[in-house]
Amino acid sequence: MALMCGWGILAIRFVQRGNVPFALLCALLLITNGVTLWRLTRRGK
């Protein structure tokens, strides 16, 4: 969860600085980590 927060914060910072490619990369990593976390927690139930 902390890793997802970190990617989200980095994406927001890159958008504010106008660095769109890195913002998109961080957003992609945020989504990937979110899906992985969801799959891991879903199987645990």
mmCIF entry with sequence, helices, sheets and N, C-alpha, C, O atoms, coordinates in Angstrom:
data_MODEL
# 
_entry.id   MODEL 
# 
_entity.id                         1 
_entity.type                       polymer 
_entity.pdbx_number_of_molecules   1 
# 
_entity_poly.entity_id                      1 
_entity_poly.type                           'polypeptide(L)' 
_entity_poly.nstd_linkage                   no 
_entity_poly.nstd_monomer                   no 
_entity_poly.pdbx_seq_one_letter_code       MALMCGWGILAIRFVQRGNVPFALLCALLLITNGVTLWRLTRRGK 
_entity_poly.pdbx_seq_one_letter_code_can   MALMCGWGILAIRFVQRGNVPFALLCALLLITNGVTLWRLTRRGK 
_entity_poly.pdbx_strand_id                 A 
# 
loop_
_entity_poly_seq.entity_id 
_entity_poly_seq.num 
_entity_poly_seq.mon_id 
_entity_poly_seq.hetero 
1 1  MET n 
1 2  ALA n 
1 3  LEU n 
1 4  MET n 
1 5  CYS n 
1 6  GLY n 
1 7  TRP n 
1 8  GLY n 
1 9  ILE n 
1 10 LEU n 
1 11 ALA n 
1 12 ILE n 
1 13 ARG n 
1 14 PHE n 
1 15 VAL n 
1 16 GLN n 
1 17 ARG n 
1 18 GLY n 
1 19 ASN n 
1 20 VAL n 
1 21 PRO n 
1 22 PHE n 
1 23 ALA n 
1 24 LEU n 
1 25 LEU n 
1 26 CYS n 
1 27 ALA n 
1 28 LEU n 
1 29 LEU n 
1 30 LEU n 
1 31 ILE n 
1 32 THR n 
1 33 ASN n 
1 34 GLY n 
1 35 VAL n 
1 36 THR n 
1 37 LEU n 
1 38 TRP n 
1 39 ARG n 
1 40 LEU n 
1 41 THR n 
1 42 ARG n 
1 43 ARG n 
1 44 GLY n 
1 45 LYS n 
# 
_struct_asym.id          A 
_struct_asym.entity_id   1 
# 
loop_
_struct_conf.conf_type_id 
_struct_conf.id 
_struct_conf.pdbx_PDB_helix_id 
_struct_conf.beg_label_comp_id 
_struct_conf.beg_label_asym_id 
_struct_conf.beg_label_seq_id 
_struct_conf.pdbx_beg_PDB_ins_code 
_struct_conf.end_label_comp_id 
_struct_conf.end_label_asym_id 
_struct_conf.end_label_seq_id 
_struct_conf.pdbx_end_PDB_ins_code 
_struct_conf.beg_auth_comp_id 
_struct_conf.beg_auth_asym_id 
_struct_conf.beg_auth_seq_id 
_struct_conf.end_auth_comp_id 
_struct_conf.end_auth_asym_id 
_struct_conf.end_auth_seq_id 
_struct_conf.pdbx_PDB_helix_class 
_struct_conf.details 
_struct_conf.pdbx_PDB_helix_length 
HELX_P HELX_P1 AA1 ALA A 2  ? ARG A 17 ? ALA A 2  ARG A 17 1 ? 16 
HELX_P HELX_P2 AA2 VAL A 20 ? ARG A 43 ? VAL A 20 ARG A 43 1 ? 24 
# 
_struct_conf_type.id          HELX_P 
_struct_conf_type.criteria    ? 
_struct_conf_type.reference   ? 
# 
loop_
_atom_site.group_PDB 
_atom_site.id 
_atom_site.type_symbol 
_atom_site.label_atom_id 
_atom_site.label_alt_id 
_atom_site.label_comp_id 
_atom_site.label_asym_id 
_atom_site.label_entity_id 
_atom_site.label_seq_id 
_atom_site.pdbx_PDB_ins_code 
_atom_site.Cartn_x 
_atom_site.Cartn_y 
_atom_site.Cartn_z 
_atom_site.occupancy 
_atom_site.B_iso_or_equiv 
_atom_site.pdbx_formal_charge 
_atom_site.auth_seq_id 
_atom_site.auth_comp_id 
_atom_site.auth_asym_id 
_atom_site.auth_atom_id 
_atom_site.pdbx_PDB_model_num 
ATOM 1   N N  . MET A 1 1  ? 0.824   -1.191  0.000   1.00 0.00 ? 1  MET A N  1 
ATOM 2   C CA . MET A 1 1  ? 0.000   0.000   0.000   1.00 0.00 ? 1  MET A CA 1 
ATOM 3   C C  . MET A 1 1  ? 0.870   1.256   0.000   1.00 0.00 ? 1  MET A C  1 
ATOM 4   O O  . MET A 1 1  ? 0.565   2.228   -0.692  1.00 0.00 ? 1  MET A O  1 
ATOM 5   N N  . ALA A 1 2  ? 1.933   1.234   0.765   1.00 0.00 ? 2  ALA A N  1 
ATOM 6   C CA . ALA A 1 2  ? 2.824   2.397   0.811   1.00 0.00 ? 2  ALA A CA 1 
ATOM 7   C C  . ALA A 1 2  ? 3.487   2.627   -0.544  1.00 0.00 ? 2  ALA A C  1 
ATOM 8   O O  . ALA A 1 2  ? 3.729   3.768   -0.937  1.00 0.00 ? 2  ALA A O  1 
ATOM 9   N N  . LEU A 1 3  ? 3.779   1.542   -1.253  1.00 0.00 ? 3  LEU A N  1 
ATOM 10  C CA . LEU A 1 3  ? 4.377   1.666   -2.575  1.00 0.00 ? 3  LEU A CA 1 
ATOM 11  C C  . LEU A 1 3  ? 3.414   2.340   -3.545  1.00 0.00 ? 3  LEU A C  1 
ATOM 12  O O  . LEU A 1 3  ? 3.829   3.152   -4.371  1.00 0.00 ? 3  LEU A O  1 
ATOM 13  N N  . MET A 1 4  ? 2.138   2.009   -3.449  1.00 0.00 ? 4  MET A N  1 
ATOM 14  C CA . MET A 1 4  ? 1.132   2.645   -4.296  1.00 0.00 ? 4  MET A CA 1 
ATOM 15  C C  . MET A 1 4  ? 1.032   4.140   -3.994  1.00 0.00 ? 4  MET A C  1 
ATOM 16  O O  . MET A 1 4  ? 0.915   4.952   -4.912  1.00 0.00 ? 4  MET A O  1 
ATOM 17  N N  . CYS A 1 5  ? 1.075   4.498   -2.732  1.00 0.00 ? 5  CYS A N  1 
ATOM 18  C CA . CYS A 1 5  ? 1.031   5.916   -2.349  1.00 0.00 ? 5  CYS A CA 1 
ATOM 19  C C  . CYS A 1 5  ? 2.242   6.657   -2.908  1.00 0.00 ? 5  CYS A C  1 
ATOM 20  O O  . CYS A 1 5  ? 2.120   7.783   -3.389  1.00 0.00 ? 5  CYS A O  1 
ATOM 21  N N  . GLY A 1 6  ? 3.398   6.027   -2.844  1.00 0.00 ? 6  GLY A N  1 
ATOM 22  C CA . GLY A 1 6  ? 4.611   6.637   -3.365  1.00 0.00 ? 6  GLY A CA 1 
ATOM 23  C C  . GLY A 1 6  ? 4.530   6.895   -4.864  1.00 0.00 ? 6  GLY A C  1 
ATOM 24  O O  . GLY A 1 6  ? 4.920   7.962   -5.337  1.00 0.00 ? 6  GLY A O  1 
ATOM 25  N N  . TRP A 1 7  ? 4.020   5.914   -5.611  1.00 0.00 ? 7  TRP A N  1 
ATOM 26  C CA . TRP A 1 7  ? 3.887   6.104   -7.061  1.00 0.00 ? 7  TRP A CA 1 
ATOM 27  C C  . TRP A 1 7  ? 2.878   7.205   -7.362  1.00 0.00 ? 7  TRP A C  1 
ATOM 28  O O  . TRP A 1 7  ? 3.072   7.988   -8.292  1.00 0.00 ? 7  TRP A O  1 
ATOM 29  N N  . GLY A 1 8  ? 1.806   7.268   -6.583  1.00 0.00 ? 8  GLY A N  1 
ATOM 30  C CA . GLY A 1 8  ? 0.809   8.323   -6.793  1.00 0.00 ? 8  GLY A CA 1 
ATOM 31  C C  . GLY A 1 8  ? 1.385   9.707   -6.532  1.00 0.00 ? 8  GLY A C  1 
ATOM 32  O O  . GLY A 1 8  ? 1.135   10.641  -7.294  1.00 0.00 ? 8  GLY A O  1 
ATOM 33  N N  . ILE A 1 9  ? 2.146   9.840   -5.470  1.00 0.00 ? 9  ILE A N  1 
ATOM 34  C CA . ILE A 1 9  ? 2.770   11.128  -5.142  1.00 0.00 ? 9  ILE A CA 1 
ATOM 35  C C  . ILE A 1 9  ? 3.763   11.535  -6.225  1.00 0.00 ? 9  ILE A C  1 
ATOM 36  O O  . ILE A 1 9  ? 3.805   12.695  -6.636  1.00 0.00 ? 9  ILE A O  1 
ATOM 37  N N  . LEU A 1 10 ? 4.562   10.570  -6.684  1.00 0.00 ? 10 LEU A N  1 
ATOM 38  C CA . LEU A 1 10 ? 5.522   10.869  -7.750  1.00 0.00 ? 10 LEU A CA 1 
ATOM 39  C C  . LEU A 1 10 ? 4.811   11.287  -9.037  1.00 0.00 ? 10 LEU A C  1 
ATOM 40  O O  . LEU A 1 10 ? 5.257   12.208  -9.722  1.00 0.00 ? 10 LEU A O  1 
ATOM 41  N N  . ALA A 1 11 ? 3.715   10.617  -9.365  1.00 0.00 ? 11 ALA A N  1 
ATOM 42  C CA . ALA A 1 11 ? 2.969   10.967  -10.573 1.00 0.00 ? 11 ALA A CA 1 
ATOM 43  C C  . ALA A 1 11 ? 2.443   12.394  -10.480 1.00 0.00 ? 11 ALA A C  1 
ATOM 44  O O  . ALA A 1 11 ? 2.519   13.147  -11.451 1.00 0.00 ? 11 ALA A O  1 
ATOM 45  N N  . ILE A 1 12 ? 1.910   12.772  -9.322  1.00 0.00 ? 12 ILE A N  1 
ATOM 46  C CA . ILE A 1 12 ? 1.386   14.135  -9.133  1.00 0.00 ? 12 ILE A CA 1 
ATOM 47  C C  . ILE A 1 12 ? 2.518   15.147  -9.258  1.00 0.00 ? 12 ILE A C  1 
ATOM 48  O O  . ILE A 1 12 ? 2.339   16.190  -9.888  1.00 0.00 ? 12 ILE A O  1 
ATOM 49  N N  . ARG A 1 13 ? 3.666   14.867  -8.678  1.00 0.00 ? 13 ARG A N  1 
ATOM 50  C CA . ARG A 1 13 ? 4.805   15.789  -8.767  1.00 0.00 ? 13 ARG A CA 1 
ATOM 51  C C  . ARG A 1 13 ? 5.276   15.977  -10.204 1.00 0.00 ? 13 ARG A C  1 
ATOM 52  O O  . ARG A 1 13 ? 5.571   17.095  -10.629 1.00 0.00 ? 13 ARG A O  1 
ATOM 53  N N  . PHE A 1 14 ? 5.344   14.866  -10.955 1.00 0.00 ? 14 PHE A N  1 
ATOM 54  C CA . PHE A 1 14 ? 5.788   14.965  -12.344 1.00 0.00 ? 14 PHE A CA 1 
ATOM 55  C C  . PHE A 1 14 ? 4.780   15.740  -13.188 1.00 0.00 ? 14 PHE A C  1 
ATOM 56  O O  . PHE A 1 14 ? 5.172   16.481  -14.090 1.00 0.00 ? 14 PHE A O  1 
ATOM 57  N N  . VAL A 1 15 ? 3.485   15.578  -12.905 1.00 0.00 ? 15 VAL A N  1 
ATOM 58  C CA . VAL A 1 15 ? 2.467   16.340  -13.638 1.00 0.00 ? 15 VAL A CA 1 
ATOM 59  C C  . VAL A 1 15 ? 2.616   17.826  -13.332 1.00 0.00 ? 15 VAL A C  1 
ATOM 60  O O  . VAL A 1 15 ? 2.509   18.658  -14.233 1.00 0.00 ? 15 VAL A O  1 
ATOM 61  N N  . GLN A 1 16 ? 2.862   18.163  -12.074 1.00 0.00 ? 16 GLN A N  1 
ATOM 62  C CA . GLN A 1 16 ? 3.017   19.568  -11.688 1.00 0.00 ? 16 GLN A CA 1 
ATOM 63  C C  . GLN A 1 16 ? 4.236   20.190  -12.367 1.00 0.00 ? 16 GLN A C  1 
ATOM 64  O O  . GLN A 1 16 ? 4.220   21.375  -12.699 1.00 0.00 ? 16 GLN A O  1 
ATOM 65  N N  . ARG A 1 17 ? 5.281   19.410  -12.574 1.00 0.00 ? 17 ARG A N  1 
ATOM 66  C CA . ARG A 1 17 ? 6.496   19.924  -13.218 1.00 0.00 ? 17 ARG A CA 1 
ATOM 67  C C  . ARG A 1 17 ? 6.417   19.860  -14.735 1.00 0.00 ? 17 ARG A C  1 
ATOM 68  O O  . ARG A 1 17 ? 7.323   20.332  -15.421 1.00 0.00 ? 17 ARG A O  1 
ATOM 69  N N  . GLY A 1 18 ? 5.343   19.280  -15.269 1.00 0.00 ? 18 GLY A N  1 
ATOM 70  C CA . GLY A 1 18 ? 5.171   19.196  -16.708 1.00 0.00 ? 18 GLY A CA 1 
ATOM 71  C C  . GLY A 1 18 ? 5.930   18.058  -17.354 1.00 0.00 ? 18 GLY A C  1 
ATOM 72  O O  . GLY A 1 18 ? 6.120   18.060  -18.570 1.00 0.00 ? 18 GLY A O  1 
ATOM 73  N N  . ASN A 1 19 ? 6.366   17.093  -16.579 1.00 0.00 ? 19 ASN A N  1 
ATOM 74  C CA . ASN A 1 19 ? 7.112   15.953  -17.112 1.00 0.00 ? 19 ASN A CA 1 
ATOM 75  C C  . ASN A 1 19 ? 6.129   14.795  -17.333 1.00 0.00 ? 19 ASN A C  1 
ATOM 76  O O  . ASN A 1 19 ? 5.989   13.901  -16.498 1.00 0.00 ? 19 ASN A O  1 
ATOM 77  N N  . VAL A 1 20 ? 5.460   14.846  -18.480 1.00 0.00 ? 20 VAL A N  1 
ATOM 78  C CA . VAL A 1 20 ? 4.370   13.908  -18.747 1.00 0.00 ? 20 VAL A CA 1 
ATOM 79  C C  . VAL A 1 20 ? 4.826   12.455  -18.894 1.00 0.00 ? 20 VAL A C  1 
ATOM 80  O O  . VAL A 1 20 ? 4.156   11.575  -18.353 1.00 0.00 ? 20 VAL A O  1 
ATOM 81  N N  . PRO A 1 21 ? 5.934   12.146  -19.599 1.00 0.00 ? 21 PRO A N  1 
ATOM 82  C CA . PRO A 1 21 ? 6.314   10.725  -19.738 1.00 0.00 ? 21 PRO A CA 1 
ATOM 83  C C  . PRO A 1 21 ? 6.563   10.036  -18.395 1.00 0.00 ? 21 PRO A C  1 
ATOM 84  O O  . PRO A 1 21 ? 6.145   8.895   -18.196 1.00 0.00 ? 21 PRO A O  1 
ATOM 85  N N  . PHE A 1 22 ? 7.235   10.716  -17.485 1.00 0.00 ? 22 PHE A N  1 
ATOM 86  C CA . PHE A 1 22 ? 7.478   10.107  -16.166 1.00 0.00 ? 22 PHE A CA 1 
ATOM 87  C C  . PHE A 1 22 ? 6.191   10.018  -15.358 1.00 0.00 ? 22 PHE A C  1 
ATOM 88  O O  . PHE A 1 22 ? 6.023   9.085   -14.572 1.00 0.00 ? 22 PHE A O  1 
ATOM 89  N N  . ALA A 1 23 ? 5.282   10.968  -15.536 1.00 0.00 ? 23 ALA A N  1 
ATOM 90  C CA . ALA A 1 23 ? 3.993   10.909  -14.851 1.00 0.00 ? 23 ALA A CA 1 
ATOM 91  C C  . ALA A 1 23 ? 3.199   9.700   -15.337 1.00 0.00 ? 23 ALA A C  1 
ATOM 92  O O  . ALA A 1 23 ? 2.573   9.006   -14.535 1.00 0.00 ? 23 ALA A O  1 
ATOM 93  N N  . LEU A 1 24 ? 3.219   9.444   -16.636 1.00 0.00 ? 24 LEU A N  1 
ATOM 94  C CA . LEU A 1 24 ? 2.514   8.281   -17.178 1.00 0.00 ? 24 LEU A CA 1 
ATOM 95  C C  . LEU A 1 24 ? 3.145   6.981   -16.693 1.00 0.00 ? 24 LEU A C  1 
ATOM 96  O O  . LEU A 1 24 ? 2.440   6.014   -16.403 1.00 0.00 ? 24 LEU A O  1 
ATOM 97  N N  . LEU A 1 25 ? 4.472   6.957   -16.604 1.00 0.00 ? 25 LEU A N  1 
ATOM 98  C CA . LEU A 1 25 ? 5.161   5.771   -16.102 1.00 0.00 ? 25 LEU A CA 1 
ATOM 99  C C  . LEU A 1 25 ? 4.777   5.492   -14.655 1.00 0.00 ? 25 LEU A C  1 
ATOM 100 O O  . LEU A 1 25 ? 4.502   4.348   -14.292 1.00 0.00 ? 25 LEU A O  1 
ATOM 101 N N  . CYS A 1 26 ? 4.757   6.526   -13.837 1.00 0.00 ? 26 CYS A N  1 
ATOM 102 C CA . CYS A 1 26 ? 4.379   6.352   -12.429 1.00 0.00 ? 26 CYS A CA 1 
ATOM 103 C C  . CYS A 1 26 ? 2.931   5.916   -12.300 1.00 0.00 ? 26 CYS A C  1 
ATOM 104 O O  . CYS A 1 26 ? 2.605   5.089   -11.448 1.00 0.00 ? 26 CYS A O  1 
ATOM 105 N N  . ALA A 1 27 ? 2.055   6.467   -13.140 1.00 0.00 ? 27 ALA A N  1 
ATOM 106 C CA . ALA A 1 27 ? 0.650   6.070   -13.108 1.00 0.00 ? 27 ALA A CA 1 
ATOM 107 C C  . ALA A 1 27 ? 0.502   4.602   -13.510 1.00 0.00 ? 27 ALA A C  1 
ATOM 108 O O  . ALA A 1 27 ? -0.299  3.874   -12.924 1.00 0.00 ? 27 ALA A O  1 
ATOM 109 N N  . LEU A 1 28 ? 1.269   4.172   -14.504 1.00 0.00 ? 28 LEU A N  1 
ATOM 110 C CA . LEU A 1 28 ? 1.228   2.776   -14.922 1.00 0.00 ? 28 LEU A CA 1 
ATOM 111 C C  . LEU A 1 28 ? 1.697   1.854   -13.797 1.00 0.00 ? 28 LEU A C  1 
ATOM 112 O O  . LEU A 1 28 ? 1.082   0.817   -13.545 1.00 0.00 ? 28 LEU A O  1 
ATOM 113 N N  . LEU A 1 29 ? 2.776   2.227   -13.127 1.00 0.00 ? 29 LEU A N  1 
ATOM 114 C CA . LEU A 1 29 ? 3.278   1.419   -12.011 1.00 0.00 ? 29 LEU A CA 1 
ATOM 115 C C  . LEU A 1 29 ? 2.290   1.410   -10.848 1.00 0.00 ? 29 LEU A C  1 
ATOM 116 O O  . LEU A 1 29 ? 2.147   0.399   -10.161 1.00 0.00 ? 29 LEU A O  1 
ATOM 117 N N  . LEU A 1 30 ? 1.609   2.531   -10.628 1.00 0.00 ? 30 LEU A N  1 
ATOM 118 C CA . LEU A 1 30 ? 0.586   2.605   -9.582  1.00 0.00 ? 30 LEU A CA 1 
ATOM 119 C C  . LEU A 1 30 ? -0.535  1.619   -9.875  1.00 0.00 ? 30 LEU A C  1 
ATOM 120 O O  . LEU A 1 30 ? -0.970  0.886   -8.986  1.00 0.00 ? 30 LEU A O  1 
ATOM 121 N N  . ILE A 1 31 ? -1.000  1.599   -11.104 1.00 0.00 ? 31 ILE A N  1 
ATOM 122 C CA . ILE A 1 31 ? -2.087  0.686   -11.482 1.00 0.00 ? 31 ILE A CA 1 
ATOM 123 C C  . ILE A 1 31 ? -1.632  -0.767  -11.392 1.00 0.00 ? 31 ILE A C  1 
ATOM 124 O O  . ILE A 1 31 ? -2.368  -1.628  -10.909 1.00 0.00 ? 31 ILE A O  1 
ATOM 125 N N  . THR A 1 32 ? -0.406  -1.035  -11.862 1.00 0.00 ? 32 THR A N  1 
ATOM 126 C CA . THR A 1 32 ? 0.122   -2.401  -11.806 1.00 0.00 ? 32 THR A CA 1 
ATOM 127 C C  . THR A 1 32 ? 0.233   -2.896  -10.368 1.00 0.00 ? 32 THR A C  1 
ATOM 128 O O  . THR A 1 32 ? -0.146  -4.029  -10.068 1.00 0.00 ? 32 THR A O  1 
ATOM 129 N N  . ASN A 1 33 ? 0.749   -2.055  -9.486  1.00 0.00 ? 33 ASN A N  1 
ATOM 130 C CA . ASN A 1 33 ? 0.866   -2.445  -8.081  1.00 0.00 ? 33 ASN A CA 1 
ATOM 131 C C  . ASN A 1 33 ? -0.501  -2.612  -7.439  1.00 0.00 ? 33 ASN A C  1 
ATOM 132 O O  . ASN A 1 33 ? -0.688  -3.491  -6.597  1.00 0.00 ? 33 ASN A O  1 
ATOM 133 N N  . GLY A 1 34 ? -1.454  -1.782  -7.826  1.00 0.00 ? 34 GLY A N  1 
ATOM 134 C CA . GLY A 1 34 ? -2.806  -1.899  -7.289  1.00 0.00 ? 34 GLY A CA 1 
ATOM 135 C C  . GLY A 1 34 ? -3.463  -3.209  -7.684  1.00 0.00 ? 34 GLY A C  1 
ATOM 136 O O  . GLY A 1 34 ? -4.101  -3.868  -6.864  1.00 0.00 ? 34 GLY A O  1 
ATOM 137 N N  . VAL A 1 35 ? -3.302  -3.585  -8.958  1.00 0.00 ? 35 VAL A N  1 
ATOM 138 C CA . VAL A 1 35 ? -3.872  -4.845  -9.431  1.00 0.00 ? 35 VAL A CA 1 
ATOM 139 C C  . VAL A 1 35 ? -3.209  -6.028  -8.734  1.00 0.00 ? 35 VAL A C  1 
ATOM 140 O O  . VAL A 1 35 ? -3.885  -6.978  -8.342  1.00 0.00 ? 35 VAL A O  1 
ATOM 141 N N  . THR A 1 36 ? -1.907  -5.972  -8.582  1.00 0.00 ? 36 THR A N  1 
ATOM 142 C CA . THR A 1 36 ? -1.187  -7.055  -7.897  1.00 0.00 ? 36 THR A CA 1 
ATOM 143 C C  . THR A 1 36 ? -1.643  -7.180  -6.453  1.00 0.00 ? 36 THR A C  1 
ATOM 144 O O  . THR A 1 36 ? -1.871  -8.288  -5.966  1.00 0.00 ? 36 THR A O  1 
ATOM 145 N N  . LEU A 1 37 ? -1.777  -6.057  -5.766  1.00 0.00 ? 37 LEU A N  1 
ATOM 146 C CA . LEU A 1 37 ? -2.236  -6.074  -4.377  1.00 0.00 ? 37 LEU A CA 1 
ATOM 147 C C  . LEU A 1 37 ? -3.650  -6.623  -4.291  1.00 0.00 ? 37 LEU A C  1 
ATOM 148 O O  . LEU A 1 37 ? -3.954  -7.389  -3.377  1.00 0.00 ? 37 LEU A O  1 
ATOM 149 N N  . TRP A 1 38 ? -4.522  -6.247  -5.223  1.00 0.00 ? 38 TRP A N  1 
ATOM 150 C CA . TRP A 1 38 ? -5.901  -6.729  -5.227  1.00 0.00 ? 38 TRP A CA 1 
ATOM 151 C C  . TRP A 1 38 ? -5.937  -8.235  -5.437  1.00 0.00 ? 38 TRP A C  1 
ATOM 152 O O  . TRP A 1 38 ? -6.700  -8.940  -4.775  1.00 0.00 ? 38 TRP A O  1 
ATOM 153 N N  . ARG A 1 39 ? -5.102  -8.737  -6.371  1.00 0.00 ? 39 ARG A N  1 
ATOM 154 C CA . ARG A 1 39 ? -5.075  -10.186 -6.622  1.00 0.00 ? 39 ARG A CA 1 
ATOM 155 C C  . ARG A 1 39 ? -4.576  -10.952 -5.402  1.00 0.00 ? 39 ARG A C  1 
ATOM 156 O O  . ARG A 1 39 ? -5.114  -12.008 -5.069  1.00 0.00 ? 39 ARG A O  1 
ATOM 157 N N  . LEU A 1 40 ? -3.556  -10.429 -4.739  1.00 0.00 ? 40 LEU A N  1 
ATOM 158 C CA . LEU A 1 40 ? -3.004  -11.115 -3.571  1.00 0.00 ? 40 LEU A CA 1 
ATOM 159 C C  . LEU A 1 40 ? -4.002  -11.143 -2.423  1.00 0.00 ? 40 LEU A C  1 
ATOM 160 O O  . LEU A 1 40 ? -4.126  -12.159 -1.740  1.00 0.00 ? 40 LEU A O  1 
ATOM 161 N N  . THR A 1 41 ? -4.716  -10.042 -2.200  1.00 0.00 ? 41 THR A N  1 
ATOM 162 C CA . THR A 1 41 ? -5.661  -10.004 -1.090  1.00 0.00 ? 41 THR A CA 1 
ATOM 163 C C  . THR A 1 41 ? -6.919  -10.788 -1.422  1.00 0.00 ? 41 THR A C  1 
ATOM 164 O O  . THR A 1 41 ? -7.564  -11.319 -0.517  1.00 0.00 ? 41 THR A O  1 
ATOM 165 N N  . ARG A 1 42 ? -7.282  -10.875 -2.682  1.00 0.00 ? 42 ARG A N  1 
ATOM 166 C CA . ARG A 1 42 ? -8.481  -11.621 -3.059  1.00 0.00 ? 42 ARG A CA 1 
ATOM 167 C C  . ARG A 1 42 ? -8.283  -13.116 -2.852  1.00 0.00 ? 42 ARG A C  1 
ATOM 168 O O  . ARG A 1 42 ? -9.203  -13.816 -2.429  1.00 0.00 ? 42 ARG A O  1 
ATOM 169 N N  . ARG A 1 43 ? -7.081  -13.604 -3.150  1.00 0.00 ? 43 ARG A N  1 
ATOM 170 C CA . ARG A 1 43 ? -6.806  -15.032 -2.985  1.00 0.00 ? 43 ARG A CA 1 
ATOM 171 C C  . ARG A 1 43 ? -6.708  -15.429 -1.519  1.00 0.00 ? 43 ARG A C  1 
ATOM 172 O O  . ARG A 1 43 ? -6.909  -16.594 -1.177  1.00 0.00 ? 43 ARG A O  1 
ATOM 173 N N  . GLY A 1 44 ? -6.404  -14.481 -0.662  1.00 0.00 ? 44 GLY A N  1 
ATOM 174 C CA . GLY A 1 44 ? -6.254  -14.799 0.753   1.00 0.00 ? 44 GLY A CA 1 
ATOM 175 C C  . GLY A 1 44 ? -7.562  -15.077 1.463   1.00 0.00 ? 44 GLY A C  1 
ATOM 176 O O  . GLY A 1 44 ? -7.573  -15.637 2.559   1.00 0.00 ? 44 GLY A O  1 
ATOM 177 N N  . LYS A 1 45 ? -8.672  -14.685 0.837   1.00 0.00 ? 45 LYS A N  1 
ATOM 178 C CA . LYS A 1 45 ? -9.978  -14.875 1.510   1.00 0.00 ? 45 LYS A CA 1 
ATOM 179 C C  . LYS A 1 45 ? -10.513 -16.265 1.325   1.00 0.00 ? 45 LYS A C  1 
ATOM 180 O O  . LYS A 1 45 ? -11.593 -16.582 1.825   1.00 0.00 ? 45 LYS A O  1 
# 
